[in-house]
Every structure is written in C-alpha cells, then in structure tokens.
Amino acid sequence: MTSLYPLKFLPILKERVWGSNRLSKDYGKNAEEGTKIGESWELSGVQDNISIISNGFLEGNNLEEVIEVYMGDLVGEEIFEKFGREFPLLIKLIDANEDLSVQVHPPDELAQERHHAYGKTEMWYVLEATENASIYTGFNQEMSKELYIESLHKGDIVEKLNVETPEPGDVFFIPSGRVHAIGKGVVLTEIQQTSDITYRIWDWNRNGLDGKPRELHTQLSVDAIDYNIYESYKTSTHSELNKTVNIIDCNYFTTNLIELDKPIVKDYSLTDSFVIYICINGNAILEWEGKNMSMVKGETVLIPAIMDKVCIRPDSSTRILEVYIRQGFEKQVSKN
C-alpha cells in the first residue's frame, strides 16, 4: 500500500447572515463575490459535510473513505477502535462580522439521548479582534432554570452573560453546556467534537438569510445548560519561541501552540493519534521522509498517525496550532 502523507482538504464554506468576505480576503478561501461567508470548515467528518482531500494520490477521496482504508494508520489505533470511520474532530475558521446567536451545545449524554450524536465541547483561538469586540461565555450572576426562562421572556438574557474583551492570541474553552456567543468583530479558529448540534437561545431579533426570523430552541436548551458561575472564563496561555506550549488538554482533544522562527523536528513516535496543524500566521514547509510540502496562513493539514517525524521549516515568524487526541482519553458516550 502506498505510504500516507500529510493531507490537505478543500474548505467547506458556509454562508451565514453574520458573515463577510474576510475569510476569502485574508485567509485564502475562494468564495463568490458578495457571499457572506461566516465559516470555513477546514476538516470535517460531519455527515453531508465530509472533507475532500485536495493533494497527492488520494486527491478527490473524502475523509471517511480514506479512514476506512487506512484505519489506525491514519487516525490512531485507539481512536479507530472508538470512532470507526467517523473523524472525531471538526476544525473551523469563523468570521463574525456581526454578533452570532447566543447558543449552547448539549453534553454527550443528552445529545445521545435526543439525537443519537455526540455532544459538542469546543475551544476558540482568537485570530483577530476589533477594539470593541466581545466574547460572551457563561453567566455573570446567579442563574437557574427558572431565572433563565424568566430572562428569556423579558428579553434581557444578554445582560446576564459574562462578557470578555478578546485580543488576538486569547483562548476560550467552551465545554458543552456553557452558554456562549462570538461577538461582532472577531475572527477565530474553532476546534470541537464532531457534532453540528446547536440550541439557539437568542438571535438579536434579526432575520436570517431568507428574510425570516431564525428558529430558537428555548425548551431544548433548558436541560442542556450549565447554570454554574465560574471564577474565570478565559484560558491563561503564553507562547515560547521555538517550543511547543500546551494551551488546552481535555478528554476530547489536546491543543498546543507552536511559535517558531527556525526549523523544529516533531517526534510523534509515541503518539497514537493523527495530528492536525492549523497555520494561523506565517508560512512553513513541512518535510518528511525526503519529501516536502508548503503550508500557508489559513491552511489546515492532517498528519497521519503512522508518521513518526515531521520537520516544520518556517518562513520567518510562524504560528501553528497542533491538535491531537491523547492516549488514554476518557471513553465518550457511544452513539446508538
């Protein structure tokens, strides 16, 4: 069987009422002029939105087909045993030219019970933020099911949300059950479980692309929400030049930040997982087994689990998010 190699994919562009042309202009996503692109799904195993490979001898095959053939060599033995052909993570670029809806995602158990699907825990890495941009995450005061429903009826739910002022490089971890919204003026990378289940709570009294109000999921959201208040909602993080720094480690994914201005060699011989590179700034050349390929800002690359070593050779200063699933991850609720 021909050797696996780093895989690139065709972006799946999603028109959204709150989108713009920024992902096309600044992140290399080709969309029709005038189309309001809000999301670019960079790597997806979501049914009806499965990523198509765009490079090498596997070009034109979708991710599910390739996992079926290469199994653990592509995704890792433990991961293939758990998820089969379904790729367990979804990688997006999101451009919030307007406020996104206030929403919540159900945890695994509730998502399985209601939708026979996984829940959605996610994280955000902020790429751009205007001076007056906002991130809404969690509550800023005591809340309960009764108070939540009362607040929705009054139309003042936004006043009960914790508001953060984001800056480029900020990290927000959004576990399932946490109410959240991306505010106007933010561009970010989202890393999440493979799930497209969203309960929309509040949509700023606006109409969708079809000119009609978008559906709200008031009753569905009640039992999905974590009503607790937390001391901090922003993840403290830092970077070290030419080193790999962990920023998120949870049961669903591990995310590291790599900032470099000289070549580094990554050794994955003890990692039984695929590895995802998301190039968030600068450009680089990836080298392996005497071969090489380019990676530019806005691109996502999937490194197969069977590849032991990759050299990242940056073009000046480059920032990359490195994502994988650690060994011994807690078993998630299975779909029936």
Buried (B, 14 or more C-beta within 10 A) or exposed (E): EEEBBBBBBBBBBBEBBBBBBBBBEBBEBEBEEEEBBBBBBBBBBBEEEBBBBEBBEBEEBBBBBBBBEBBBBBBBBBBBEBBBBBBBBBBBBBBBBBBBBBBBBBBBEBBBEEBEBBBBBBBBBBBBBEEEBBBBBBBEEEBEEEBBBEBBEEEEBBEBBBBBEBEBBBBBBBBBBBBBBBBBBBBBBBBBBBBBBBBBBBBBEEEEEEEEEBEBBBEBBBBBBBBEEEEEBBBEBEBEEEEBEEBBEBBBBBBBBBBBEEEBEBEBEEBBBBBBBBBBBBBBBBBBEEEEBBBEBBBBBBBBBBBEEBBBBBEEEBBBBBBBBBEEBEEBBEEE
